[in-house]
Amino acid sequence: MCENKPLPVTCTPVSVTSVKIGNDLILDPNFDEEMISSVRLTVTTDNDGNFRAMQKGGRGSITRSELSLCLDRAVEKGKAIRKIIG
């Protein structure tokens, strides 16, 4: 029999979603923006800016430079959000 045990929380994970509409990348889209986007990338970072999770959705693709921009923005925005909720 399995016991239910709480998972230890060792950081404050923050997820930031980017979507691509045409050639533009938009951070944390609203519903309408997400519906017209070709691709979605959600990146979760920890307190130290390390990547903890990533999920790509949609049928479109992103270039390496767009991926790099999404990752940089996720680290930057994650840090800013942690300051607000900290």
Backbone bond lengths (Angstrom), bond angles and torsions (degrees), N, CA, C in turn:
res aa  C-N    CA-C-N  psi(-1)  N-CA   C-N-CA  omega(-1)  CA-C   N-CA-C  phi
1 M - - - 1.451 - - 1.525 108.73 -
2 C 1.327 116.45 136.48 1.462 122.32 179.93 1.520 110.37 -89.13
3 E 1.311 114.44 140.34 1.458 120.10 173.94 1.519 109.01 -95.88
4 N 1.302 115.84 142.43 1.465 119.81 173.09 1.512 108.02 -83.25
5 K 1.324 115.57 120.72 1.452 121.50 178.48 1.523 108.23 -127.73
6 P 1.321 116.87 138.93 1.470 117.85 177.91 1.523 110.89 -68.04
7 L 1.320 115.93 144.07 1.455 120.89 175.45 1.526 108.72 -77.69
8 P 1.314 117.36 138.90 1.464 118.65 177.60 1.528 110.64 -69.99
9 V 1.308 116.44 135.39 1.455 121.43 177.62 1.521 106.95 -100.82
10 T 1.325 116.25 114.16 1.458 121.06 -174.82 1.526 113.30 -107.19
11 C 1.332 117.06 -4.29 1.453 120.54 -179.88 1.520 109.20 -159.29
12 T 1.332 115.42 176.11 1.459 120.91 174.98 1.525 107.73 -107.21
13 P 1.331 117.20 94.94 1.466 118.68 -179.71 1.527 110.65 -71.90
14 V 1.323 115.90 137.39 1.462 121.49 177.97 1.524 108.01 -128.82
15 S 1.326 115.00 127.56 1.463 120.99 178.83 1.520 110.36 -101.11
16 V 1.324 115.35 137.39 1.459 122.48 176.81 1.525 107.15 -127.77
17 T 1.314 115.92 128.20 1.460 121.00 -178.55 1.523 110.33 -107.22
18 S 1.312 115.74 134.66 1.463 122.98 173.86 1.520 107.62 -117.98
19 V 1.323 116.41 141.18 1.462 121.17 173.52 1.522 108.57 -125.72
20 K 1.317 114.70 154.69 1.459 120.93 178.37 1.526 108.74 -110.11
21 I 1.330 114.41 121.75 1.463 121.57 175.52 1.524 105.94 -121.24
22 G 1.303 115.92 111.01 1.466 119.90 -172.53 1.517 108.30 66.29
23 N 1.323 116.77 -120.27 1.467 121.28 177.10 1.518 112.25 -106.49
24 D 1.338 117.31 8.14 1.460 121.72 -176.52 1.529 111.37 -102.17
25 L 1.326 115.28 143.89 1.462 122.00 173.87 1.519 108.28 -105.71
26 I 1.317 116.65 127.96 1.458 122.78 -178.07 1.523 108.23 -118.02
27 L 1.320 115.57 133.30 1.469 120.76 179.42 1.519 111.32 -87.26
28 D 1.327 115.30 142.28 1.465 123.75 176.18 1.524 112.16 41.22
29 P 1.332 115.70 68.05 1.469 121.17 -175.11 1.519 112.42 -68.68
30 N 1.337 114.68 154.75 1.457 118.88 170.05 1.540 108.01 -82.57
31 F 1.307 116.82 179.37 1.468 121.39 -175.20 1.532 111.95 -58.82
32 D 1.326 116.75 -46.80 1.468 120.20 -177.71 1.530 111.44 -63.22
33 E 1.332 116.96 -42.00 1.465 120.67 179.00 1.527 110.73 -63.92
34 E 1.314 115.85 -40.60 1.460 118.84 179.76 1.530 111.34 -66.08
35 M 1.328 117.15 -36.40 1.459 121.05 -178.56 1.530 112.86 -66.82
36 I 1.329 118.03 -29.71 1.469 119.71 -178.86 1.533 112.25 -98.32
37 S 1.306 117.17 1.87 1.466 119.50 -179.08 1.528 110.73 -79.63
38 S 1.323 115.01 157.08 1.466 119.90 178.60 1.525 111.92 -94.31
39 V 1.322 116.31 -23.06 1.467 120.20 -178.03 1.526 108.89 -152.98
40 R 1.328 115.14 149.78 1.460 122.17 178.59 1.520 108.57 -130.39
41 L 1.324 117.49 138.35 1.453 121.59 175.55 1.522 108.43 -134.14
42 T 1.330 116.52 119.89 1.457 122.18 176.24 1.517 107.88 -107.74
43 V 1.332 115.41 127.88 1.465 122.21 -178.82 1.523 108.35 -122.89
44 T 1.326 116.31 128.94 1.461 121.68 178.30 1.520 109.15 -110.79
45 T 1.344 115.23 130.26 1.456 121.04 178.91 1.523 110.27 -117.93
46 D 1.340 115.33 161.16 1.456 120.62 176.27 1.529 109.83 -102.32
47 N 1.326 116.79 -174.19 1.470 122.19 -176.48 1.526 113.12 -58.18
48 D 1.324 117.46 -29.40 1.464 122.00 -177.76 1.523 113.17 -93.24
49 G 1.332 117.14 4.45 1.456 120.35 -179.42 1.519 113.97 82.33
50 N 1.341 116.29 11.86 1.461 120.10 176.33 1.522 109.20 -79.56
51 F 1.318 115.87 148.32 1.461 120.72 178.22 1.522 109.06 -80.38
52 R 1.328 116.57 127.51 1.456 121.96 -179.38 1.522 112.66 -109.75
53 A 1.320 116.68 -25.78 1.469 119.88 -179.92 1.517 108.84 -160.72
54 M 1.339 114.50 154.50 1.456 121.19 176.39 1.517 107.83 -149.81
55 Q 1.320 116.05 142.02 1.461 120.05 174.43 1.516 108.91 -143.45
56 K 1.333 114.86 129.77 1.455 121.78 177.07 1.510 108.18 -106.32
57 G 1.310 116.45 138.78 1.456 121.21 176.59 1.513 109.92 -136.20
58 G 1.300 116.19 167.04 1.454 121.38 -179.37 1.512 111.58 91.03
59 R 1.312 114.95 167.78 1.467 120.50 -176.17 1.516 113.44 -91.25
60 G 1.311 116.90 -12.06 1.450 120.48 -175.99 1.520 112.50 -79.82
61 S 1.311 114.50 -175.33 1.459 120.52 179.74 1.523 108.95 -132.64
62 I 1.337 114.47 164.90 1.452 120.24 175.23 1.527 107.64 -129.79
63 T 1.302 115.01 150.68 1.459 120.09 179.81 1.532 109.38 -82.15
64 R 1.307 115.51 170.33 1.475 119.31 176.60 1.517 111.42 -61.83
65 S 1.316 116.61 -40.41 1.474 119.05 -179.33 1.526 110.63 -67.71
66 E 1.335 117.57 -36.32 1.470 120.35 175.87 1.526 110.73 -66.94
67 L 1.322 116.69 -39.91 1.459 120.71 176.44 1.519 110.66 -60.76
68 S 1.315 116.31 -45.35 1.462 120.92 178.86 1.527 110.85 -59.68
69 L 1.329 116.80 -42.47 1.460 121.46 178.24 1.535 110.85 -63.33
70 C 1.325 117.14 -43.46 1.472 120.96 178.27 1.524 111.07 -60.63
71 L 1.319 116.75 -42.75 1.464 120.98 179.92 1.525 110.81 -65.30
72 D 1.334 117.09 -45.06 1.468 120.91 178.55 1.520 111.06 -60.76
73 R 1.319 116.62 -43.48 1.467 120.65 -179.67 1.529 111.27 -66.36
74 A 1.320 117.19 -37.12 1.466 120.16 179.14 1.526 110.88 -63.19
75 V 1.318 116.84 -41.05 1.470 120.79 177.96 1.528 109.65 -65.23
76 E 1.328 116.32 -47.60 1.467 121.87 -178.03 1.531 111.69 -62.49
77 K 1.316 116.86 -49.99 1.466 120.77 -178.10 1.523 111.46 -69.98
78 G 1.322 117.27 -35.56 1.460 120.49 176.44 1.525 110.96 -59.22
79 K 1.311 115.94 -43.64 1.470 121.26 178.24 1.529 110.57 -62.13
80 A 1.338 116.89 -44.84 1.463 121.08 179.73 1.525 111.43 -64.14
81 I 1.313 117.56 -41.55 1.468 121.17 -179.98 1.514 110.72 -65.60
82 R 1.334 117.13 -39.74 1.469 120.02 178.59 1.523 111.80 -62.40
83 K 1.335 117.36 -35.43 1.470 120.53 176.63 1.527 110.97 -62.95
84 I 1.323 115.78 -39.02 1.479 120.93 -178.51 1.534 110.88 -69.67
85 I 1.332 116.34 -44.45 1.474 119.17 -174.74 1.530 112.72 -88.85
86 G 1.369 116.21 -11.36 1.446 122.61 -173.48 1.463 115.50 -63.50
